[in-house]
Amino acid sequence: MGSKDSIVKRWDYLESKDYLSPHHKEEYCTLFQTNLIGQEIIDKIDRAKATLRDPESFYDLHLYSEALRTIQMGLKMVSIAYSPTELSLSKFEMKHPLKSEADLLGAAENQQENPFIMFYEDHFLQDLLKEPPDLACISITGTSQIVPGLTLARLIKSHYPEVHINIGGNIFTRLRDSLKNWSEVFGGIFDSVILYEGEIPLLELCRCLSKKQSLAGVPNLVYKENGNIRSNGLCDPEKIDLLPAPCFDGLPLDRYFSPYPVSPVLSSRGCYWKRCAFCDHGEIYSGRYSRRNPELLVGDLGKLSKRHSTNFFTFNDESIAPGHLREISEEIISNGLDVKCNADIRLEPRFTPDLFHLAFKAGFRVLYFGLESGHDRVLAHMCKGIDTQTARAIFQNSSDAGIWNHAFIFFGFPTETETEAHATMDYIFVNKEIIHSVGYSTFLLSRCSGVMKNRERFGVTDVGDDSNAVLDLWASYSVSNGITQEQAQSISKEFSQKLEEEYGDLEVWGTILREHLLLYLANYGARNLSALIKKPSRPSAFLAGKDIHADETRIPVMKSDILWGKARFDVARILNENIREEKPVKSDLVVILWDLETGQTISITPSAAAILARCDGRLNIERIADELAERHNLPKQRVLADCREIIESMIRSGLCSIKRHQ
């Protein structure tokens, strides 16, 4: 993508300055790190991808973590080349707000900040356009897919205007009320949008296009006709039991970052509870709930397992009902199907100990629970239909069955007090033996949620209502009582810090990606996962700083994961103090040490760097001093004192250790 050249050019520009402005500080630090590790990433990226695809090296946590870190740094390099855009394994975000049609059109054409333009042109578009289709359908199911999806649509449309481009997916269903304002996007980027479930509407769209008929009869369709945006009536969705098994034929499954495919399946559509005040998922299915016959579903699992040589499945249901989980588990067992699965479920009493043991026997290894809060009043206000005591019993029962429990929580639900938010924090840590991992965030006000529809009841005020904000899924707001959004963010950061202290195995489950966690648990088991942490044993040769003075014959060794490089601005100071502090930074030539394992950065003088460059396990402290004193014609004792001080400082920082003298 030309990332390397763009990074070097930008780095040279910032390095030429005498002062670094506040809005350039973050970019400079990331450029330094990327420049420092760039060639190493290029050299290691293919090996990293191979590690994640290999059935043996994938399960070595050290190799897995190193491979993941390499890929993440590679994506960071791409992000820098298209700064201020951020691209990661789970997110794509352009820093400029995408509120209006003009913002969206600009993002889809912005070659400086949108990496997908060049990617599609180089790796996709030419093959697609060798035989242009009559209809191109793009499904957008997450906010990070909006710009990439519509960029592809724009490129196809610009080359072949006659291709009808249809957009589907839950994002545009949730944006349905604002689509009437998308006058420039319709026709300019895409031609139509299908809302809600798309099987029947898509079939009818194909029929109308092939016969060149009016689109007025296509249900669930939004389209532009004679300069006006039109919305057709809705139809009932196809019955879930009449749908075929999911089809992944033609996808390059061997190129995914996993040794085995983890196939997504749906055992139901919609949510059987449908009452949580913060949630808008029910809107995707127009409030309907339906579940697939367990015999058909397990037949789907068997077909996919044989076709793609995998026995790993992720259930993407909003929540599997207790009775349905029982029926699915019984059907899996009776068919002798060897599968391993994860799923999202609700916390409710019908999930009994025997049901969890049955689910484990059927192959369910990870369950994701929407706890949301650890305080009963807040749970009641959310309309969750559970209390903390019931939740604890369910976590205990699931854990006893050998299942890994992951809890989702968030801070800042309207009217929640600081005391109640901290009660959630305490609830997690008190129950950490049965709540094995946690996902946390802060409350967002969805425009389709129960809170939005009943603002007064929830104390929500000053709701943002920008008619031009066509892409706003969430609204800004204030609260009449309880903690503010800023306070919720602060509590979330506090929780993050305590999480590291409380969960000794955070470096395991906090590193492993969601579907990868299923593979790890299937391989090691829930009770053995924490044993993967290889705590570095303190070598007997390791000396405290005071011991250095006693024996200069000891040999200092710098940690192997250290990179260093010169910089005109103190990267370590910027990162460690406050990268967003509103004041410029004066140039001052330093050497930056960067610990790849911990992310720690330290700035040292060039003379200190000369000492550390010799800490490679060959020379003892005295010989390092001798060599430097002779090279620079300096008094031996003064140089020896400097060596002791610098090396002792590095030992205290964990970046250097001492070997026994030889």
C-alpha positions as CSV (number, residue, x, y, z in Angstrom):
1,M,0.0,0.0,0.0
2,G,3.0,2.3,0.0
3,S,2.8,2.5,3.8
4,K,6.6,2.4,4.3
5,D,7.3,5.4,2.0
6,S,4.5,7.4,3.6
7,I,5.8,6.7,7.1
8,V,9.4,7.7,6.2
9,K,8.3,10.9,4.6
10,R,6.1,11.9,7.5
11,W,8.8,11.1,10.0
12,D,11.4,13.1,8.2
13,Y,9.0,16.1,8.2
14,L,8.4,16.0,11.9
15,E,12.1,15.3,12.7
16,S,13.1,18.5,10.9
17,K,11.2,20.7,13.4
18,D,12.6,22.5,16.4
19,Y,9.3,22.3,18.3
20,L,6.7,19.6,18.2
21,S,3.1,21.1,18.4
22,P,0.6,19.5,20.7
23,H,-1.5,18.0,17.9
24,H,1.6,16.3,16.4
25,K,2.8,14.6,19.6
26,E,0.8,11.4,19.4
27,E,1.6,11.0,15.7
28,Y,5.3,11.5,16.4
29,C,5.4,8.9,19.1
30,T,3.6,6.3,16.9
31,L,5.8,7.2,14.0
32,F,8.9,6.6,16.1
33,Q,7.7,3.2,17.3
34,T,6.6,2.2,13.8
35,N,9.9,3.4,12.2
36,L,11.9,1.5,14.9
37,I,10.1,-1.7,14.4
38,G,9.1,-1.3,10.7
39,Q,11.7,-3.6,9.1
40,E,11.3,-6.2,11.8
41,I,7.6,-6.2,11.3
42,I,8.0,-6.6,7.5
43,D,10.5,-9.5,8.1
44,K,8.2,-11.2,10.7
45,I,4.7,-10.7,9.3
46,D,4.6,-13.8,7.2
47,R,5.8,-16.0,10.1
48,A,3.3,-14.4,12.4
49,K,0.4,-15.2,10.1
50,A,1.7,-18.8,9.7
51,T,1.9,-19.1,13.5
52,L,-1.8,-18.3,14.0
53,R,-2.7,-20.8,11.2
54,D,-0.5,-23.6,12.5
55,P,-2.3,-26.2,14.8
56,E,0.9,-26.6,17.0
57,S,2.4,-23.1,17.3
58,F,-1.1,-21.5,17.7
59,Y,-1.4,-23.2,21.2
60,D,1.9,-21.9,22.4
61,L,0.8,-18.7,24.2
62,H,4.2,-17.1,23.9
63,L,4.3,-17.7,20.1
64,Y,0.7,-16.7,19.8
65,S,1.1,-13.4,21.7
66,E,4.2,-12.5,19.7
67,A,2.4,-13.3,16.4
68,L,-0.6,-11.3,17.4
69,R,1.6,-8.3,18.5
70,T,3.4,-8.4,15.1
71,I,0.2,-8.3,13.1
72,Q,-1.2,-5.5,15.3
73,M,2.0,-3.5,14.8
74,G,1.7,-4.1,11.0
75,L,-1.8,-2.7,11.1
76,K,-0.5,0.2,13.1
77,M,2.0,0.9,10.4
78,V,-0.9,1.0,7.9
79,S,-2.7,3.4,10.2
80,I,0.3,5.7,10.4
81,A,0.5,5.8,6.6
82,Y,-3.1,6.9,6.5
83,S,-3.0,9.0,9.7
84,P,-5.2,9.9,11.6
85,T,-7.1,6.8,10.5
86,E,-7.0,3.8,12.9
87,L,-7.0,0.2,11.6
88,S,-6.8,-2.8,13.9
89,L,-8.0,-6.4,13.9
90,S,-11.4,-5.3,15.4
91,K,-11.8,-1.7,14.3
92,F,-11.6,0.7,11.5
93,E,-12.1,4.4,12.3
94,M,-11.5,7.6,10.5
95,K,-10.9,10.4,12.9
96,H,-13.1,12.9,11.1
97,P,-16.7,12.5,12.3
98,L,-19.0,10.8,9.8
99,K,-22.3,12.6,10.5
100,S,-23.5,14.1,7.2
101,E,-23.8,12.8,3.7
102,A,-20.9,15.0,2.7
103,D,-18.7,13.4,5.4
104,L,-19.6,10.0,4.1
105,L,-19.0,10.8,0.5
106,G,-15.7,12.5,1.4
107,A,-14.5,9.5,3.4
108,A,-15.3,7.1,0.5
109,E,-13.1,9.2,-1.8
110,N,-10.3,10.3,0.6
111,Q,-7.2,8.6,-0.7
112,Q,-5.0,10.1,2.0
113,E,-6.9,8.6,4.9
114,N,-8.9,5.7,3.5
115,P,-6.6,2.7,2.9
116,F,-9.4,0.6,1.4
117,I,-9.4,2.6,-1.9
118,M,-5.9,1.4,-2.9
119,F,-6.5,-2.0,-1.4
120,Y,-9.7,-2.6,-3.5
121,E,-8.1,-1.2,-6.6
122,D,-5.0,-3.4,-6.3
123,H,-6.4,-6.6,-4.9
124,F,-10.1,-6.9,-5.7
125,L,-11.6,-4.5,-8.3
126,Q,-9.8,-5.8,-11.4
127,D,-10.9,-9.4,-10.9
128,L,-14.5,-8.3,-10.1
129,L,-14.8,-6.1,-13.1
130,K,-13.5,-8.7,-15.6
131,E,-17.1,-9.9,-15.7
132,P,-19.3,-7.1,-14.1
133,P,-22.3,-8.4,-12.2
134,D,-25.9,-7.2,-12.7
135,L,-26.3,-6.9,-9.0
136,A,-23.7,-6.4,-6.2
137,C,-24.8,-6.9,-2.6
138,I,-22.8,-5.6,0.3
139,S,-23.7,-6.5,3.9
140,I,-22.7,-4.0,6.6
141,T,-23.1,-5.4,10.1
142,G,-20.8,-3.2,12.2
143,T,-20.0,0.5,12.3
144,S,-16.3,-0.3,11.3
145,Q,-17.7,-1.7,8.0
146,I,-19.6,1.4,6.9
147,V,-16.7,3.2,5.2
148,P,-15.0,0.1,3.8
149,G,-18.4,-1.2,2.5
150,L,-19.4,2.0,0.9
151,T,-16.0,2.7,-0.5
152,L,-16.2,-0.6,-2.4
153,A,-19.7,0.4,-3.5
154,R,-18.5,3.7,-4.8
155,L,-15.6,2.1,-6.7
156,I,-17.9,-0.4,-8.4
157,K,-20.4,2.3,-9.2
158,S,-17.7,4.7,-10.6
159,H,-16.5,2.0,-13.1
160,Y,-19.8,0.4,-14.0
161,P,-22.8,2.8,-13.2
162,E,-25.2,0.2,-14.6
163,V,-24.5,-2.3,-11.8
164,H,-27.3,-2.2,-9.2
165,I,-25.7,-2.0,-5.8
166,N,-27.7,-3.1,-2.8
167,I,-26.8,-2.6,0.9
168,G,-28.0,-4.8,3.7
169,G,-27.2,-5.6,7.3
170,N,-28.3,-4.5,10.7
171,I,-26.6,-1.1,10.6
172,F,-28.8,0.2,7.8
173,T,-31.9,-1.3,9.4
174,R,-31.1,0.8,12.5
175,L,-30.5,3.8,10.3
176,R,-33.8,3.4,8.5
177,D,-35.4,6.6,9.7
178,S,-32.5,8.7,8.4
179,L,-32.3,7.1,4.9
180,K,-34.8,9.5,3.5
181,N,-32.1,12.2,3.8
182,W,-29.5,10.3,1.8
183,S,-30.4,11.9,-1.5
184,E,-26.8,12.1,-2.8
185,V,-25.7,8.6,-1.6
186,F,-28.5,6.9,-3.4
187,G,-27.4,6.6,-7.0
188,G,-24.0,8.0,-6.3
189,I,-22.7,5.1,-4.1
190,F,-25.5,2.5,-4.0
191,D,-29.0,2.1,-5.5
192,S,-31.0,0.4,-2.8
193,V,-31.1,-0.8,0.8
194,I,-32.9,-3.9,2.2
195,L,-34.1,-3.6,5.8
196,Y,-34.5,-6.4,8.3
197,E,-34.2,-10.1,7.1
198,G,-33.3,-10.1,3.5
199,E,-34.1,-13.6,2.0
200,I,-37.5,-12.8,0.5
201,P,-36.7,-9.1,-0.5
202,L,-33.4,-10.1,-2.2
203,L,-35.1,-12.8,-4.2
204,E,-37.8,-10.4,-5.3
205,L,-35.2,-7.7,-6.1
206,C,-33.3,-10.2,-8.4
207,R,-36.6,-11.0,-10.1
208,C,-37.5,-7.4,-10.8
209,L,-34.0,-6.4,-12.0
210,S,-33.9,-9.4,-14.4
211,K,-37.2,-8.5,-15.9
212,K,-36.5,-4.7,-15.7
213,Q,-39.6,-4.2,-13.7
214,S,-40.4,-1.4,-11.2
215,L,-38.9,-1.9,-7.7
216,A,-42.2,-0.8,-6.1
217,G,-43.2,-4.3,-5.4
218,V,-39.9,-5.4,-3.6
219,P,-40.7,-5.6,0.2
220,N,-38.4,-4.0,2.8
221,L,-36.7,-2.0,0.1
222,V,-35.5,1.7,0.2
223,Y,-34.5,3.1,-3.1
224,K,-34.4,6.3,-5.2
225,E,-37.0,6.8,-8.0
226,N,-37.5,10.0,-10.0
227,G,-35.3,11.9,-7.5
228,N,-37.3,10.8,-4.5
229,I,-36.3,8.3,-1.7
230,R,-39.0,5.7,-1.5
231,S,-39.6,3.1,1.2
232,N,-41.7,0.0,0.3
233,G,-43.9,-1.9,2.8
234,L,-42.5,-4.7,4.9
235,C,-43.1,-8.4,4.6
236,D,-43.0,-11.2,7.1
237,P,-39.6,-12.9,7.0
238,E,-39.0,-16.4,5.7
239,K,-39.6,-19.0,8.4
240,I,-36.3,-19.9,10.0
241,D,-36.9,-23.7,9.5
242,L,-37.2,-23.2,5.7
243,L,-33.8,-21.6,5.5
244,P,-30.8,-23.7,4.3
245,A,-27.7,-24.3,6.3
246,P,-25.2,-21.4,6.2
247,C,-22.9,-21.5,3.2
248,F,-19.3,-20.4,3.3
249,D,-18.3,-22.0,0.0
250,G,-15.8,-19.9,-1.9
251,L,-14.4,-18.1,1.1
252,P,-10.6,-18.5,1.6
253,L,-11.0,-20.1,5.1
254,D,-7.4,-21.3,5.1
255,R,-6.3,-17.6,5.0
256,Y,-8.0,-16.6,8.3
257,F,-5.8,-16.2,11.3
258,S,-6.9,-19.5,12.9
259,P,-5.7,-23.1,12.7
260,Y,-9.3,-24.2,12.3
261,P,-12.4,-22.3,11.0
262,V,-14.8,-21.2,13.7
263,S,-18.1,-21.2,11.9
264,P,-20.8,-18.7,12.9
265,V,-24.4,-20.2,13.2
266,L,-27.8,-18.9,14.4
267,S,-30.1,-21.1,16.4
268,S,-32.6,-18.2,16.7
269,R,-33.4,-14.8,15.4
270,G,-34.3,-11.9,17.7
271,C,-34.4,-11.9,21.5
272,Y,-36.9,-13.9,23.6
273,W,-36.6,-11.4,26.5
274,K,-36.8,-8.1,24.6
275,R,-37.1,-5.9,27.7
276,C,-33.6,-4.5,28.5
277,A,-34.0,-0.8,28.4
278,F,-30.5,-0.1,27.0
279,C,-30.7,-2.5,24.1
280,D,-31.7,-2.0,20.5
281,H,-31.0,-5.5,19.0
282,G,-34.7,-6.3,18.9
283,E,-35.1,-3.6,16.3
284,I,-33.0,-5.6,13.8
285,Y,-35.7,-8.3,13.7
286,S,-38.7,-5.9,14.1
287,G,-39.3,-7.3,17.6
288,R,-39.8,-10.8,16.3
289,Y,-38.3,-13.9,17.9
290,S,-38.0,-17.3,16.2
291,R,-35.8,-20.4,16.8
292,R,-34.6,-23.1,14.5
293,N,-35.7,-26.7,15.0
294,P,-32.9,-28.4,16.9
295,E,-32.8,-31.3,14.5
296,L,-32.2,-29.0,11.5
297,L,-29.7,-26.9,13.5
298,V,-27.6,-29.9,14.5
299,G,-27.9,-31.1,10.9
300,D,-26.4,-27.7,9.9
301,L,-23.5,-28.3,12.3
302,G,-22.8,-31.7,10.9
303,K,-22.8,-30.5,7.3
304,L,-20.5,-27.5,8.0
305,S,-18.2,-29.7,10.1
306,K,-17.7,-32.1,7.2
307,R,-17.5,-29.5,4.5
308,H,-14.9,-27.3,6.2
309,S,-13.1,-29.8,8.4
310,T,-13.9,-28.1,11.6
311,N,-15.8,-28.8,14.8
312,F,-15.7,-25.3,16.2
313,F,-18.8,-23.1,16.1
314,T,-19.8,-19.7,17.5
315,F,-23.5,-19.1,18.1
316,N,-24.4,-15.6,17.1
317,D,-27.8,-15.6,18.7
318,E,-28.8,-12.5,20.8
319,S,-29.4,-15.1,23.5
320,I,-30.1,-18.8,23.5
321,A,-33.2,-19.6,25.7
322,P,-32.7,-22.2,28.4
323,G,-35.2,-24.7,26.8
324,H,-33.6,-24.3,23.4
325,L,-30.1,-24.8,24.8
326,R,-31.3,-28.0,26.4
327,E,-32.9,-29.3,23.1
328,I,-29.8,-28.4,21.1
329,S,-27.5,-30.1,23.6
330,E,-29.5,-33.2,23.7
331,E,-29.6,-33.4,19.9
332,I,-25.8,-32.9,19.6
333,I,-25.3,-35.7,22.1
334,S,-27.8,-38.1,20.6
335,N,-26.2,-37.6,17.1
336,G,-22.7,-38.3,18.6
337,L,-21.5,-35.0,17.0
338,D,-18.1,-33.8,18.3
339,V,-18.3,-30.0,18.4
340,K,-17.0,-27.2,20.6
341,C,-19.1,-24.0,20.8
342,N,-19.5,-20.7,22.5
343,A,-22.8,-18.8,22.9
344,D,-24.4,-15.7,24.5
345,I,-27.1,-16.4,27.1
346,R,-29.1,-14.6,29.7
347,L,-28.6,-14.9,33.5
348,E,-31.9,-16.5,34.7
349,P,-32.9,-19.3,37.1
350,R,-33.9,-21.8,34.4
351,F,-30.2,-22.3,33.6
352,T,-29.9,-25.1,36.2
353,P,-26.8,-27.1,37.2
354,D,-28.0,-30.1,35.2
355,L,-28.5,-28.0,32.1
356,F,-25.0,-26.6,32.3
357,H,-23.5,-30.1,32.7
358,L,-25.6,-31.2,29.7
359,A,-24.3,-28.2,27.7
360,F,-20.7,-29.0,28.6
361,K,-21.2,-32.6,27.5
362,A,-22.5,-31.3,24.2
363,G,-19.4,-29.2,23.7
364,F,-20.3,-25.7,25.0
365,R,-17.0,-24.3,26.4
366,V,-17.5,-20.6,26.7
367,L,-20.7,-18.7,27.7
368,Y,-21.0,-14.9,27.4
369,F,-23.4,-13.5,30.0
370,G,-24.9,-10.0,29.9
371,L,-24.5,-9.1,33.6
372,E,-24.4,-5.3,33.0
373,S,-24.4,-4.3,36.6
374,G,-23.6,-5.6,40.1
375,H,-26.3,-3.6,41.9
376,D,-29.9,-4.8,42.2
377,R,-31.5,-1.4,41.9
378,V,-29.7,-0.6,38.7
379,L,-30.5,-4.1,37.3
380,A,-34.2,-3.5,38.1
381,H,-34.1,-0.1,36.4
382,M,-32.6,-1.7,33.3
383,C,-35.4,-4.2,33.2
384,K,-32.9,-7.0,33.2
385,G,-35.2,-9.4,35.1
386,I,-32.4,-10.7,37.4
387,D,-30.8,-9.9,40.7
388,T,-27.2,-10.3,41.8
389,Q,-27.9,-13.3,44.0
390,T,-29.5,-15.2,41.1
391,A,-26.6,-14.2,38.9
392,R,-24.0,-15.5,41.3
393,A,-25.8,-18.9,41.5
394,I,-25.8,-19.2,37.7
395,F,-22.1,-18.3,37.4
396,Q,-21.4,-20.9,40.1
397,N,-23.4,-23.6,38.4
398,S,-21.8,-22.9,35.0
399,S,-18.3,-22.8,36.4
400,D,-18.9,-26.1,38.3
401,A,-19.8,-27.7,35.0
402,G,-16.4,-26.7,33.6
403,I,-17.6,-23.9,31.4
404,W,-15.7,-20.6,31.1
405,N,-17.9,-17.6,32.1
406,H,-17.4,-14.2,30.5
407,A,-19.4,-11.3,31.9
408,F,-20.3,-8.1,30.1
409,I,-20.7,-5.0,32.3
410,F,-21.0,-1.2,31.6
411,F,-20.8,1.9,33.8
412,G,-23.0,5.0,33.6
413,F,-26.5,3.7,33.0
414,P,-28.8,6.7,33.6
415,T,-29.5,7.3,37.3
416,E,-26.6,5.0,38.4
417,T,-24.7,6.5,41.3
418,E,-20.9,6.4,41.9
419,T,-21.6,4.0,44.8
420,E,-23.6,1.7,42.6
421,A,-21.0,1.7,39.9
422,H,-18.3,0.7,42.4
423,A,-20.7,-2.0,43.6
424,T,-20.4,-3.5,40.1
425,M,-16.7,-3.3,40.3
426,D,-16.7,-5.1,43.7
427,Y,-19.1,-7.7,42.5
428,I,-16.8,-8.8,39.7
429,F,-13.7,-9.0,41.9
430,V,-15.5,-10.8,44.8
431,N,-16.7,-13.4,42.3
432,K,-13.6,-13.6,40.1
433,E,-13.3,-17.4,40.8
434,I,-16.6,-18.0,38.9
435,I,-16.5,-14.9,36.6
436,H,-13.5,-15.9,34.6
437,S,-13.2,-13.0,32.2
438,V,-14.8,-9.6,31.8
439,G,-15.7,-7.2,29.0
440,Y,-16.5,-3.6,30.1
441,S,-17.6,-0.3,28.6
442,T,-19.7,2.8,29.3
443,F,-23.3,3.4,28.5
444,L,-24.3,4.6,25.0
445,L,-27.7,6.0,24.3
446,S,-29.0,4.1,21.3
447,R,-31.6,6.0,19.3
448,C,-33.7,2.8,19.1
449,S,-33.5,1.8,22.8
450,G,-36.1,1.8,25.5
451,V,-34.2,4.5,27.3
452,M,-34.5,6.8,24.3
453,K,-38.3,6.1,24.0
454,N,-38.8,6.8,27.8
455,R,-36.3,9.5,28.5
456,E,-38.2,11.1,31.4
457,R,-38.4,7.8,33.3
458,F,-34.7,7.3,33.0
459,G,-33.7,10.9,33.8
460,V,-32.2,11.5,30.3
461,T,-32.1,15.2,29.2
462,D,-30.6,17.3,26.5
463,V,-30.7,14.6,23.9
464,G,-28.8,15.6,20.7
465,D,-31.0,15.8,17.7
466,D,-29.0,16.8,14.6
467,S,-31.2,16.3,11.5
468,N,-28.0,16.3,9.3
469,A,-26.4,13.5,11.4
470,V,-27.5,10.7,9.1
471,L,-25.0,8.2,10.5
472,D,-25.7,8.7,14.2
473,L,-26.7,5.4,15.9
474,W,-26.2,6.9,19.3
475,A,-27.2,10.2,20.7
476,S,-25.5,12.7,23.0
477,Y,-27.3,13.3,26.3
478,S,-27.2,14.6,29.8
479,V,-28.7,13.1,33.0
480,S,-30.8,14.7,35.7
481,N,-29.3,12.5,38.4
482,G,-26.5,9.9,38.7
483,I,-23.0,9.9,37.3
484,T,-22.2,11.8,34.1
485,Q,-20.6,10.2,31.0
486,E,-17.3,11.7,32.0
487,Q,-17.5,10.1,35.5
488,A,-18.5,6.8,33.9
489,Q,-15.3,7.0,31.7
490,S,-13.2,7.7,34.8
491,I,-14.7,4.7,36.7
492,S,-14.1,2.5,33.7
493,K,-10.5,3.4,33.7
494,E,-10.3,2.7,37.4
495,F,-11.8,-0.7,36.8
496,S,-9.3,-1.4,34.1
497,Q,-6.4,-0.7,36.5
498,K,-7.8,-2.9,39.2
499,L,-8.6,-5.7,36.7
500,E,-4.8,-6.1,36.2
501,E,-4.3,-6.4,39.9
502,E,-7.2,-8.8,40.6
503,Y,-7.0,-11.2,37.6
504,G,-3.7,-13.0,37.6
505,D,-4.5,-14.7,34.3
506,L,-5.5,-11.4,32.5
507,E,-2.5,-11.7,30.2
508,V,-4.0,-15.0,28.9
509,W,-7.7,-14.2,28.3
510,G,-6.9,-10.5,27.8
511,T,-4.6,-11.4,24.9
512,I,-6.5,-14.2,23.2
513,L,-9.2,-13.1,20.7
514,R,-12.8,-14.2,21.3
515,E,-13.1,-17.1,18.9
516,H,-9.5,-18.1,19.6
517,L,-10.5,-18.4,23.3
518,L,-12.9,-21.1,22.3
519,L,-10.0,-23.0,20.6
520,Y,-7.7,-22.6,23.7
521,L,-10.4,-23.7,26.1
522,A,-11.2,-26.7,23.9
523,N,-7.5,-27.6,24.0
524,Y,-6.6,-26.9,27.6
525,G,-9.9,-26.7,29.6
526,A,-11.2,-23.8,31.7
527,R,-9.3,-24.9,34.8
528,N,-5.9,-25.2,33.1
529,L,-5.9,-21.9,31.1
530,S,-4.2,-19.9,33.8
531,A,-1.3,-22.4,33.9
532,L,-0.2,-21.1,30.5
533,I,1.3,-18.1,32.2
534,K,5.0,-18.7,32.2
535,K,6.1,-16.4,35.0
536,P,9.8,-15.6,34.5
537,S,11.8,-17.2,37.3
538,R,14.2,-14.8,39.0
539,P,17.6,-16.2,37.9
540,S,20.0,-16.9,40.7
541,A,22.6,-14.7,38.9
542,F,20.2,-11.7,39.2
543,L,21.6,-9.1,41.5
544,A,20.1,-6.1,43.2
545,G,21.7,-2.7,42.4
546,K,23.7,-2.6,45.6
547,D,25.4,-5.9,44.7
548,I,26.9,-4.3,41.5
549,H,29.2,-2.1,43.6
550,A,30.6,-5.1,45.3
551,D,31.8,-6.9,42.2
552,E,32.5,-5.3,38.9
553,T,33.2,-8.7,37.4
554,R,29.5,-9.4,37.0
555,I,28.2,-9.4,33.4
556,P,25.2,-7.2,32.5
557,V,22.8,-8.4,29.9
558,M,20.1,-6.3,28.3
559,K,16.6,-7.9,27.9
560,S,16.2,-9.4,24.5
561,D,12.9,-7.7,23.6
562,I,14.4,-4.2,23.8
563,L,14.5,-1.9,20.7
564,W,16.2,1.5,20.7
565,G,16.7,4.4,18.5
566,K,17.5,8.1,18.4
567,A,14.9,10.8,18.4
568,R,14.9,14.5,18.3
569,F,12.0,14.7,20.8
570,D,11.7,12.7,24.0
571,V,9.1,10.1,23.1
572,A,9.3,8.5,26.5
573,R,8.5,11.7,28.3
574,I,5.6,12.5,26.0
575,L,4.1,9.0,26.5
576,N,4.7,8.8,30.2
577,E,3.5,12.3,31.1
578,N,0.5,13.2,29.0
579,I,0.5,12.8,25.3
580,R,-2.4,15.2,25.0
581,E,-0.9,18.0,27.2
582,E,-1.5,21.3,25.4
583,K,2.0,22.6,25.1
584,P,4.7,22.2,22.5
585,V,7.8,20.0,23.0
586,K,11.4,21.4,22.4
587,S,13.8,19.2,20.4
588,D,16.4,17.4,22.5
589,L,18.4,14.5,21.0
590,V,17.8,11.4,23.1
591,V,17.9,7.6,22.8
592,I,14.6,5.8,23.4
593,L,14.5,2.3,24.8
594,W,11.3,0.4,24.0
595,D,10.4,-2.8,25.7
596,L,8.3,-4.7,23.2
597,E,6.9,-7.1,25.8
598,T,5.6,-4.5,28.3
599,G,5.3,-1.4,26.1
600,Q,7.6,0.5,28.6
601,T,9.6,3.4,27.1
602,I,12.6,5.0,28.7
603,S,14.8,7.9,27.4
604,I,18.5,7.9,28.0
605,T,21.4,10.1,26.9
606,P,23.6,9.0,24.0
607,S,26.5,8.4,26.4
608,A,24.3,6.0,28.5
609,A,23.3,4.3,25.2
610,A,27.0,3.7,24.6
611,I,27.2,1.8,27.9
612,L,24.1,-0.3,27.3
613,A,25.2,-1.2,23.8
614,R,28.0,-3.2,25.4
615,C,25.6,-5.0,27.8
616,D,25.4,-8.0,25.5
617,G,26.6,-10.8,27.8
618,R,30.3,-10.6,26.7
619,L,31.9,-8.0,28.9
620,N,31.7,-7.5,32.7
621,I,31.1,-4.0,34.1
622,E,34.8,-3.3,34.7
623,R,35.7,-4.2,31.1
624,I,32.9,-2.0,29.7
625,A,34.3,0.9,31.7
626,D,37.9,0.2,30.5
627,E,36.8,0.1,26.9
628,L,34.8,3.4,27.1
629,A,37.5,5.2,29.1
630,E,40.1,4.3,26.6
631,R,37.9,5.1,23.6
632,H,37.0,8.6,24.9
633,N,40.2,9.3,26.9
634,L,38.3,9.7,30.2
635,P,39.2,8.8,33.8
636,K,38.6,5.2,34.5
637,Q,36.9,5.7,37.9
638,R,34.5,8.3,36.6
639,V,33.4,6.0,33.7
640,L,33.1,3.0,36.1
641,A,30.8,5.1,38.4
642,D,28.7,6.0,35.4
643,C,28.5,2.4,34.3
644,R,27.3,1.3,37.7
645,E,24.7,4.0,37.9
646,I,23.2,3.4,34.4
647,I,23.2,-0.4,34.7
648,E,21.7,-0.3,38.2
649,S,18.9,1.9,36.8
650,M,18.2,-0.5,34.0
651,I,18.1,-3.4,36.5
652,R,15.5,-1.5,38.6
653,S,13.5,-0.9,35.4
654,G,13.5,-4.7,34.6
655,L,15.4,-4.0,31.3
656,C,18.7,-5.5,32.4
657,S,19.9,-8.5,34.5
658,I,23.3,-9.7,35.7
659,K,25.1,-12.9,34.9
660,R,27.6,-14.6,37.2
661,H,31.1,-13.7,36.2
662,Q,32.9,-16.3,34.2
